[in-house]
Amino acid sequence: MDNLTNFLAVDLGAESGRVILGKLDSGHLQLEEVHRFANGPVRTPDGLHWDVLRLWSEIKTGIGMAVHKYGTQIAGIGLDTWGVDFGLLDHNGALLGNPYHYRDSRNDGMLEEAFMRLPRDLIFEQTGIQFMQINTLYQLLSMVKSQAAALSAAETLLMMPDLFNYWLTGVKTSEFSIASTSQCYDPRQGGWSLPVLKAMGIPTHIFAPIVQPGTVLGPLLSEVAEETGAQNIQVIAPATHDTGSAAVAVPATEKDYAWISSGTWSLMGLDSTIPVITPESLAFNLTNEGGVYGSIRLLKNITGLWLVQECRRTWAARGQELSYGEMTRLAADTAPLKSLVDPDAPDFSRPGDMPERIREFCRRTGQPVPESKGEIIRCALESLALKYRSVLIMLESVTGRQMEALHIVGGGTRNRLLNQFAANATGLKTITGPVEATAIGNILMQAVALGKIGSLSEGREVVRQSFEVETYQPQDRQAWDDAYQRFTSLLAG
């Protein structure tokens, strides 16, 4: 491994974005946050969108700040984002409108519409992806059904990280891990699922060539280099889906382990060498997404800290500002396991008055209604941990593997109460960290691409040498076993 090399990771999440500098030096990695900025949906008369031009401006600002501090000592730039959303380009490469947010209501009813065009089991057989109305496939189907002018005019579809990479380099590609989130990709054939696309009436010519994580896309466009001062820096596609990058940074030593990338969403899964596309995985609505080195991430999307984030936003709008730490402390001082919700119930899918929605769910299901802020947050956190147990049972069932440990990475690991709940609910030793797993995995794949790291195992050794983790042992097992029996009766499916 070579000595000091600097990399920039641009990591865009559903709540915030960061530009992080990684200093890789003789097997040790240090991170420095260069620039942080807010992200979130913007509502216009035609729906819910991402403010993509502001994000693009913030990306360039962050690159410029890093170059101002480190000059030409930056070897690579890698970018990752959330999944499923996309931009459409015309024949001149111009963006045809602000990309829609996955929570936009245009997706309502599109699952049912899709199943009228192609049976559910055949869609799963072709794509191996869980059925969620936020998926790219159903967003596109809504455009087909409404005869959207943008789709008719489109020459190229680029997933969100691919769009920003195009603006950085002028290269139009779709990286494997982000392409696989779309439910337009066939993991067995290794290409876009043309039969599914044709059945939905979606034009197939708009999909870009697929490249693997670790592909060097090329240098920055001259105008971007001039604006940011970033000369002779290569842009590399890591696993551009943020969960794909986070999975790279899991510092596991166990043979069989499950992992959670914890944030607005909790993405819970395990690594597989092949897609698991079976009647059982279909029944569980599991998903097969692309990883690094051609691997598959068998996982399930769980509504994560979104419930807590929306509670905080609702209270702040009423003039009651609370930090996440304050909300967690209130929850810790509240009686345990009184009321539970299914975090993935449709009740909680959209922005709105989340505290009242949690109360209404409990009221409707005949449970004690949480009234205080602490009771509401504890209900959300305990329910999320019990959902982890439910998904763990699914993963073990379809693979025939018994997990030895649970690794949790990402920003959600800062919530130590949730971490302990996860250990209690699953009965597994739970190891948390690193917090900045997505940026770390992004940087490690850049280092692989440029020959600074030789393998994934070498990269994970870098993680173990560089970042602290914390271990939680299961507690109060009988109480959590009893709660799980109550929880299963609440599941929407």
Secondary structure, DSSP 4 states (H G I P E B T S, - for coil): --S-EEEEEEEE-SSEEEEEEEEEETTEEEEEEEEEEE--EEEETTEEEE-HHHHHHHHHHHHHHHHHHHTT-EEEEEEEB-SS-EEEE-TTS-B-SPPBPTT-GGGTTHHHHHHHHS-HHHHHHHH-----TTSHHHHHHHHHHTT-HHHHH-SEEEEHHHHHHHHHHS---EEHHHHGGGT-EETTTTEE-HHHHHHHT--STTBPPEE-TTEEEEEPPHHHHHHHT--S-EEEE---BHHHHHHHT----SSSEEEEEESSEEEEEEEESS---SHHHHHTT-EEEE-GGG-EEEEEEEE-THHHHHHHHHHHHTT----HHHHHHHHHTS-SSS----TTSGGGSSSS-HHHHHHHHHHHTT-PPP-SHHHHHHHHHHHHHHHHHHHHHHHHHHH----SEEEEESGGGG-HHHHHHHHHHH-SEEEE--TTHHHHHHHHHHHHHTTSS--HHHHHHHHHHH---EEE----HHHHHHHHHHHHTT---
